[in-house]
């Protein structure tokens, strides 16, 4: 029944198209014989197209696009396509989105904690006092322990907790090394002039 309905709708559509063509012919002032010749030529062209297989059509479209330059300056031209040949990952599109958009704060806790662990020393060095360093390490340790307790699947949490006192000692050592390596400020010009003035007096 559905094929009969689709057949009648396509026949109706052809009649509407034909009526529109006849109106166009009348408006343009050309004769019905010229229009019939044009329709016959179009029908012949349609039949020729129908005889060509899909592979030949695809080949033609590719050559046409190459002639128009649509394949010039593609993103990965002459470079390996990322992810090609790797083992299939069902979450490839999520990982690709996170990488493309540079989204942070999303992902499994195990991976986020590993990333945070690698950057923790730099974040600690940006703190000004021991209280802030202690609070930051304690917060990090609490989140590592909490992630170990959750059994929601995903990669295992291999990030270790950090000893607060050891991290404070390391923070003090890095701070002292930075202060020792910092260049001493040159004497201001005013004190030089004062020495000159005092020496001449």
C-alpha positions as CSV (number, residue, x, y, z in Angstrom):
1,X,0.0,0.0,0.0
2,X,2.8,2.4,0.8
3,X,4.4,1.8,-2.6
4,X,1.1,2.7,-4.3
5,X,0.9,5.9,-2.2
6,X,4.5,6.9,-3.1
7,X,3.9,6.1,-6.8
8,X,0.8,8.3,-6.9
9,X,2.6,11.1,-5.1
10,X,5.5,11.0,-7.5
11,X,3.0,11.0,-10.5
12,X,1.3,14.0,-9.0
13,X,4.6,15.7,-8.5
14,X,5.5,15.1,-12.2
15,X,2.2,16.6,-13.3
16,X,2.7,19.7,-11.1
17,X,6.3,20.1,-12.5
18,X,4.9,19.7,-16.1
19,X,2.2,22.3,-15.5
20,X,4.9,24.7,-14.1
21,X,7.0,24.1,-17.2
22,X,4.1,24.8,-19.5
23,X,3.3,28.1,-17.7
24,X,7.0,29.0,-18.1
25,X,6.8,28.2,-21.8
26,X,3.8,30.4,-22.2
27,X,5.3,33.2,-20.2
28,X,8.6,33.1,-22.2
29,X,6.8,33.1,-25.6
30,X,8.4,29.9,-26.9
31,X,6.3,27.3,-28.6
32,X,5.2,24.0,-27.2
33,X,7.2,22.1,-29.8
34,X,10.4,23.8,-28.6
35,X,9.5,22.9,-25.0
36,X,8.8,19.3,-26.1
37,X,12.3,19.1,-27.8
38,X,13.8,20.5,-24.6
39,X,12.0,17.9,-22.4
40,X,13.1,15.1,-24.8
41,X,16.7,16.3,-24.5
42,X,16.4,16.4,-20.7
43,X,14.9,12.9,-20.6
44,X,17.7,11.6,-22.7
45,X,20.2,13.1,-20.3
46,X,18.4,11.5,-17.3
47,X,18.5,8.1,-19.0
48,X,22.2,8.5,-19.7
49,X,22.8,9.4,-16.1
50,X,20.8,6.4,-14.9
51,X,23.0,4.0,-16.9
52,X,26.2,5.3,-15.2
53,X,27.0,3.3,-12.0
54,X,27.7,4.8,-8.6
55,X,31.4,4.3,-8.7
56,X,31.7,6.2,-12.0
57,X,29.6,9.0,-10.5
58,X,31.8,9.2,-7.4
59,X,34.9,9.2,-9.6
60,X,33.5,12.1,-11.7
61,X,32.5,14.1,-8.6
62,X,36.0,13.6,-7.1
63,X,37.7,14.7,-10.3
64,X,35.4,17.7,-10.5
65,X,36.1,18.7,-6.9
66,X,39.9,18.3,-7.5
67,X,39.6,20.5,-10.7
68,X,37.8,23.2,-8.6
69,X,40.6,23.0,-5.9
70,X,38.3,21.8,-3.1
71,X,41.0,19.4,-1.9
72,X,43.8,22.0,-1.7
73,X,45.1,23.1,1.7
74,X,43.3,20.4,3.7
75,X,44.1,20.3,7.5
76,X,46.1,17.1,7.5
77,X,47.6,17.3,4.0
78,X,50.9,15.5,4.0
79,X,50.6,14.6,7.7
80,X,49.5,11.4,9.5
81,X,45.8,11.4,10.5
82,X,45.6,11.4,14.3
83,X,44.2,8.2,15.9
84,X,44.5,6.2,12.7
85,X,45.6,2.6,13.4
86,X,45.0,2.8,17.1
87,X,42.8,0.3,19.0
88,X,39.2,1.3,18.9
89,X,38.1,3.5,21.8
90,X,34.4,3.9,22.3
91,X,35.0,7.3,24.0
92,X,37.1,8.7,21.1
93,X,34.8,11.5,20.3
94,X,34.6,12.8,24.0
95,X,38.4,12.7,24.2
96,X,38.7,14.5,20.9
97,X,36.3,17.2,22.0
98,X,38.1,17.7,25.3
99,X,41.4,18.0,23.4
100,X,40.1,20.3,20.7
101,X,38.2,22.6,23.0
102,X,40.9,22.5,25.7
103,X,38.2,21.6,28.3
104,X,39.6,21.1,31.8
105,X,38.0,19.7,34.9
106,X,36.2,16.9,33.0
107,X,37.1,13.2,32.9
108,X,37.7,10.3,35.2
109,X,38.9,11.3,38.7
110,X,41.9,9.0,38.4
111,X,43.2,10.9,35.3
112,X,42.3,14.4,36.8
113,X,44.2,13.6,40.0
114,X,47.3,12.4,38.0
115,X,47.3,15.7,36.1
116,X,46.8,17.7,39.3
117,X,49.6,15.7,41.0
118,X,52.0,16.6,38.2
119,X,51.2,20.3,38.5
120,X,50.9,20.4,42.3
121,X,54.5,21.7,43.0
122,X,54.0,24.7,40.7
123,X,50.7,25.5,42.4
124,X,52.3,25.2,45.8
125,X,55.1,27.5,44.8
126,X,52.6,30.2,43.9
127,X,51.4,30.3,47.5
128,X,52.7,32.9,49.9
129,X,52.4,31.2,53.2
130,X,52.7,27.9,54.9
131,X,49.0,27.8,56.0
132,X,47.9,28.0,52.3
133,X,50.4,25.2,51.3
134,X,49.2,23.0,54.2
135,X,45.5,23.5,53.3
136,X,46.2,22.8,49.6
137,X,48.0,19.5,50.3
138,X,45.4,18.4,52.8
139,X,42.6,19.1,50.3
140,X,44.5,17.2,47.6
141,X,45.0,14.2,50.0
142,X,41.3,14.2,50.9
143,X,40.3,14.1,47.2
144,X,42.7,11.2,46.5
145,X,41.3,9.2,49.4
146,X,37.7,9.9,48.3
147,X,38.4,8.8,44.7
148,X,39.9,5.5,46.0
149,X,36.7,4.8,47.9
150,X,34.4,5.3,45.0
151,X,33.7,2.1,43.0
152,X,32.2,3.6,39.8
153,X,34.5,1.9,37.3
154,X,37.0,3.6,35.1
155,X,40.8,3.6,35.5
156,X,42.2,2.8,38.9
157,X,43.4,5.7,41.2
158,X,47.2,5.3,41.4
159,X,48.0,8.8,42.6
160,X,49.6,8.7,46.0
161,X,48.8,11.1,48.9
162,X,51.4,13.5,50.0
163,X,52.9,14.0,53.4
164,X,52.0,17.6,54.5
165,X,55.3,18.1,56.5
166,X,57.5,16.8,53.7
167,X,55.7,19.0,51.2
168,X,56.2,22.0,53.5
169,X,59.9,21.3,53.8
170,X,60.2,20.9,50.0
171,X,58.2,24.2,49.5
172,X,60.6,26.0,51.9
173,X,63.6,24.6,50.1
174,X,62.4,25.7,46.7
175,X,61.4,29.1,48.0
176,X,64.9,29.6,49.5
177,X,66.6,28.4,46.3
178,X,64.5,30.9,44.3
179,X,65.4,33.7,46.6
180,X,69.1,32.9,46.5
181,X,69.0,32.7,42.7
182,X,67.2,36.1,42.3
183,X,69.6,38.9,41.3
184,X,70.2,41.6,43.9
185,X,68.6,44.9,43.1
186,X,71.1,47.6,42.0
187,X,71.5,50.5,44.4
188,X,69.2,53.4,43.6
189,X,70.8,56.5,42.0
190,X,69.8,58.6,45.0
191,X,72.1,56.7,47.4
192,X,75.0,57.0,45.0
193,X,74.5,60.7,44.8
194,X,74.4,60.8,48.6
195,X,77.7,59.0,48.9
196,X,79.2,61.4,46.4
197,X,77.8,64.3,48.3
198,X,79.0,63.0,51.7
199,X,82.5,62.2,50.3
200,X,82.9,65.7,48.9
201,X,81.7,67.3,52.2
